[in-house]
Amino acid sequence: MDEQEARRQSLELMSIAEAAFLTTVDREGFPQTRAMVNLRQSDQYPGLTGLFDGHRDDFLVYLGSNRSSNKVQQVRENPKASVYYCVPSEWRGLMLGGKIEIVTDQALKEAIWQDGWERYYPGGVTDPEYTILKLQPEIAKYYRSLDTAEFSLREEA
């Protein structure tokens, strides 16, 4: 599969995968993987599709979390992370790797906020626990059945 087709299929996968699996590194250097809400999932979060329209080339990822969570602490200590999307029944997956950061832009946090999240963040969009993580991936590895493609997402200097 050529890179252009891999990129097209990767973006499509990001829009349909039920979850995004975030891997961070703990203090002992061990990977820690957990399922996260896939904010690019267009059926579940149709109001966010416009947020990602300008990020078809860079594969930007946003994830919601609690400020006091282990994953946020791990990001503070070591920002190297990966996010994995898959549809196992199709033997299809995408791994994005790079450095993840904690978003401080309140306007962006408001743009991502979803009705119903009050159950996690009783104080609403300004709840101090409400945190957004941003992965600007540098590498991508896509596979479908036995066909694979790897491509760089690093910004050229």
Contacts in CASP RR format, 6 or more apart in sequence:
PFRMAT RR
TARGET T0000
AUTHOR 0000-0000-0000
METHOD contacts of the structure
MODEL  1
MDEQEARRQSLELMSIAEAAFLTTVDREGFPQTRAMVNLRQSDQYPGLTG
LFDGHRDDFLVYLGSNRSSNKVQQVRENPKASVYYCVPSEWRGLMLGGKI
EIVTDQALKEAIWQDGWERYYPGGVTDPEYTILKLQPEIAKYYRSLDTAE
FSLREEA
1 9 0 8 1.000
1 142 0 8 1.000
1 144 0 8 1.000
1 147 0 8 1.000
1 148 0 8 1.000
1 149 0 8 1.000
2 149 0 8 1.000
3 149 0 8 1.000
3 151 0 8 1.000
5 149 0 8 1.000
6 140 0 8 1.000
6 142 0 8 1.000
6 149 0 8 1.000
6 151 0 8 1.000
7 140 0 8 1.000
7 142 0 8 1.000
7 151 0 8 1.000
9 92 0 8 1.000
9 142 0 8 1.000
9 144 0 8 1.000
10 59 0 8 1.000
10 94 0 8 1.000
10 140 0 8 1.000
10 142 0 8 1.000
11 56 0 8 1.000
11 59 0 8 1.000
13 85 0 8 1.000
13 86 0 8 1.000
13 87 0 8 1.000
13 92 0 8 1.000
13 93 0 8 1.000
13 94 0 8 1.000
13 142 0 8 1.000
14 38 0 8 1.000
14 40 0 8 1.000
14 59 0 8 1.000
14 85 0 8 1.000
14 94 0 8 1.000
15 40 0 8 1.000
15 41 0 8 1.000
15 42 0 8 1.000
15 49 0 8 1.000
16 41 0 8 1.000
16 42 0 8 1.000
16 43 0 8 1.000
16 87 0 8 1.000
17 38 0 8 1.000
17 40 0 8 1.000
17 41 0 8 1.000
17 85 0 8 1.000
17 86 0 8 1.000
17 87 0 8 1.000
18 38 0 8 1.000
18 41 0 8 1.000
19 35 0 8 1.000
19 36 0 8 1.000
19 37 0 8 1.000
19 38 0 8 1.000
19 85 0 8 1.000
20 35 0 8 1.000
20 36 0 8 1.000
20 37 0 8 1.000
20 38 0 8 1.000
20 39 0 8 1.000
20 40 0 8 1.000
20 61 0 8 1.000
20 63 0 8 1.000
20 83 0 8 1.000
20 84 0 8 1.000
20 85 0 8 1.000
21 33 0 8 1.000
21 34 0 8 1.000
21 35 0 8 1.000
21 36 0 8 1.000
21 83 0 8 1.000
21 84 0 8 1.000
21 85 0 8 1.000
21 86 0 8 1.000
22 33 0 8 1.000
22 34 0 8 1.000
22 36 0 8 1.000
22 63 0 8 1.000
22 71 0 8 1.000
22 81 0 8 1.000
22 82 0 8 1.000
22 83 0 8 1.000
22 100 0 8 1.000
22 133 0 8 1.000
23 31 0 8 1.000
23 32 0 8 1.000
23 33 0 8 1.000
23 81 0 8 1.000
23 82 0 8 1.000
23 83 0 8 1.000
23 84 0 8 1.000
24 31 0 8 1.000
24 32 0 8 1.000
24 71 0 8 1.000
24 74 0 8 1.000
24 75 0 8 1.000
24 78 0 8 1.000
24 81 0 8 1.000
24 100 0 8 1.000
25 31 0 8 1.000
25 32 0 8 1.000
25 74 0 8 1.000
25 78 0 8 1.000
25 80 0 8 1.000
25 81 0 8 1.000
26 32 0 8 1.000
26 70 0 8 1.000
26 74 0 8 1.000
27 74 0 8 1.000
27 77 0 8 1.000
29 78 0 8 1.000
32 70 0 8 1.000
32 71 0 8 1.000
32 74 0 8 1.000
33 84 0 8 1.000
34 71 0 8 1.000
36 63 0 8 1.000
36 64 0 8 1.000
36 65 0 8 1.000
36 83 0 8 1.000
37 63 0 8 1.000
37 64 0 8 1.000
38 44 0 8 1.000
38 45 0 8 1.000
38 85 0 8 1.000
39 45 0 8 1.000
39 48 0 8 1.000
39 62 0 8 1.000
39 63 0 8 1.000
39 64 0 8 1.000
39 112 0 8 1.000
40 48 0 8 1.000
40 52 0 8 1.000
40 61 0 8 1.000
42 49 0 8 1.000
45 114 0 8 1.000
48 112 0 8 1.000
51 62 0 8 1.000
51 111 0 8 1.000
51 112 0 8 1.000
52 60 0 8 1.000
58 136 0 8 1.000
58 137 0 8 1.000
58 153 0 8 1.000
58 155 0 8 1.000
59 96 0 8 1.000
59 137 0 8 1.000
59 140 0 8 1.000
59 153 0 8 1.000
60 134 0 8 1.000
60 135 0 8 1.000
60 136 0 8 1.000
60 137 0 8 1.000
61 83 0 8 1.000
61 96 0 8 1.000
61 134 0 8 1.000
61 135 0 8 1.000
61 137 0 8 1.000
62 103 0 8 1.000
62 112 0 8 1.000
62 132 0 8 1.000
62 133 0 8 1.000
62 134 0 8 1.000
62 135 0 8 1.000
63 83 0 8 1.000
63 132 0 8 1.000
63 133 0 8 1.000
63 135 0 8 1.000
64 112 0 8 1.000
64 130 0 8 1.000
64 131 0 8 1.000
64 132 0 8 1.000
64 133 0 8 1.000
65 71 0 8 1.000
65 72 0 8 1.000
65 131 0 8 1.000
65 132 0 8 1.000
65 133 0 8 1.000
66 72 0 8 1.000
66 120 0 8 1.000
66 121 0 8 1.000
66 129 0 8 1.000
66 130 0 8 1.000
66 131 0 8 1.000
67 128 0 8 1.000
67 129 0 8 1.000
67 130 0 8 1.000
67 131 0 8 1.000
68 129 0 8 1.000
69 131 0 8 1.000
71 133 0 8 1.000
72 102 0 8 1.000
72 131 0 8 1.000
72 133 0 8 1.000
75 81 0 8 1.000
75 100 0 8 1.000
75 101 0 8 1.000
75 102 0 8 1.000
75 133 0 8 1.000
76 102 0 8 1.000
79 98 0 8 1.000
79 99 0 8 1.000
79 100 0 8 1.000
79 101 0 8 1.000
80 97 0 8 1.000
80 98 0 8 1.000
80 99 0 8 1.000
80 100 0 8 1.000
81 97 0 8 1.000
81 98 0 8 1.000
81 99 0 8 1.000
81 100 0 8 1.000
81 135 0 8 1.000
82 95 0 8 1.000
82 96 0 8 1.000
82 97 0 8 1.000
82 98 0 8 1.000
83 95 0 8 1.000
83 96 0 8 1.000
83 97 0 8 1.000
83 135 0 8 1.000
83 137 0 8 1.000
84 93 0 8 1.000
84 94 0 8 1.000
84 95 0 8 1.000
84 96 0 8 1.000
85 93 0 8 1.000
85 94 0 8 1.000
85 96 0 8 1.000
86 92 0 8 1.000
86 93 0 8 1.000
86 94 0 8 1.000
87 93 0 8 1.000
90 144 0 8 1.000
91 143 0 8 1.000
91 144 0 8 1.000
91 145 0 8 1.000
92 143 0 8 1.000
92 144 0 8 1.000
92 145 0 8 1.000
93 142 0 8 1.000
93 143 0 8 1.000
93 144 0 8 1.000
94 140 0 8 1.000
94 141 0 8 1.000
94 142 0 8 1.000
94 143 0 8 1.000
95 140 0 8 1.000
95 141 0 8 1.000
95 142 0 8 1.000
96 135 0 8 1.000
96 137 0 8 1.000
96 139 0 8 1.000
96 140 0 8 1.000
96 153 0 8 1.000
97 135 0 8 1.000
97 137 0 8 1.000
97 138 0 8 1.000
97 139 0 8 1.000
97 140 0 8 1.000
98 135 0 8 1.000
98 136 0 8 1.000
98 137 0 8 1.000
98 138 0 8 1.000
98 139 0 8 1.000
99 135 0 8 1.000
99 136 0 8 1.000
99 138 0 8 1.000
100 133 0 8 1.000
100 134 0 8 1.000
100 135 0 8 1.000
101 133 0 8 1.000
101 134 0 8 1.000
101 136 0 8 1.000
102 131 0 8 1.000
102 132 0 8 1.000
102 133 0 8 1.000
102 134 0 8 1.000
103 109 0 8 1.000
103 131 0 8 1.000
103 132 0 8 1.000
103 133 0 8 1.000
103 134 0 8 1.000
106 126 0 8 1.000
108 132 0 8 1.000
109 125 0 8 1.000
109 130 0 8 1.000
109 132 0 8 1.000
110 125 0 8 1.000
112 132 0 8 1.000
113 124 0 8 1.000
113 125 0 8 1.000
113 130 0 8 1.000
117 124 0 8 1.000
117 130 0 8 1.000
118 124 0 8 1.000
120 129 0 8 1.000
120 130 0 8 1.000
121 127 0 8 1.000
121 129 0 8 1.000
121 130 0 8 1.000
123 130 0 8 1.000
124 130 0 8 1.000
136 153 0 8 1.000
137 153 0 8 1.000
138 152 0 8 1.000
138 153 0 8 1.000
138 154 0 8 1.000
139 150 0 8 1.000
139 151 0 8 1.000
139 152 0 8 1.000
139 153 0 8 1.000
139 154 0 8 1.000
140 150 0 8 1.000
140 151 0 8 1.000
140 152 0 8 1.000
140 153 0 8 1.000
141 148 0 8 1.000
141 149 0 8 1.000
141 150 0 8 1.000
142 148 0 8 1.000
142 149 0 8 1.000
142 150 0 8 1.000
142 151 0 8 1.000
143 149 0 8 1.000
END
